[in-house]
Amino acid sequence: MIPIAKAAGAWVHVDGAFGLVARASRRKRPLLEGVDQADSWATDGHKWLNVPFDCGIAFVRDREAHRAAMTIAASYIAANSGARDQIDWNPEWSRRGRGFAIYAAIRELGRRGLEDLVDRTCGYCERLVTGVGAMPGAEVVRLPHLNQGLVRFLDQRRGAIDADHDRRTDEVIAAINATGEAFFSPTTWLGRRAMRVSVVNWRTTDADVDRTLEAVKVVLARA
Ligand SMILES: *Cc1c(COP(=O)(O)O)cnc(C)c1O
């Protein structure tokens, strides 16, 4: 789509708040092919990189357009045309050093560590979605492309309709959350209720996934 948009004179911006980081994974990189042709990207540090809120990053190919959109001059601000001044490149004049946390996270992880974080969380999501989806009374709604997928829970009574499955889905989600073992949020996908499976924390382990699957199994066996 980018060449088509460019041919029409459009600026192409990619909202990569979550997904852009998947470029760090050799396995997932093909999903982001062509993104390098965009004029600008936005991404977040406080999602997959796990740095504290609130940490967003913009990348703009056209340096002058970026500066012109963000810079604000005032007579009492000393300008030094020879040095980069952050007030020319972002919407704030005052802010804490968000860049430091990003730098520290990337230095600590390294290229392989970041790739491993992406692959690991994607793999856990896949295990959770397929594992829960295979349980009696559950089904897969969306397999994950990255680290998010959807499942739902079915009302086993004969003649149950979509509204019953929706109610059952909300009940099972509440029951899983009440165990304290895992936390899932409900969502609506194409008009049906579903459970959102999203794995992003760098501390999540294989054992956490096992425990979560067990908790779901116990809830489903209850009623
Ligand atoms: C999280 C998210 C946002 C919102 O970004 P914040 O920086 O957290 O406010 C926008 N777009 C997408 C695709 C997101 O995942």
Residues whose N, C-alpha, C, O or C-beta is under 5 A from the ligand:
A	BS01	LIG	D15 A17 F18 D44 G56
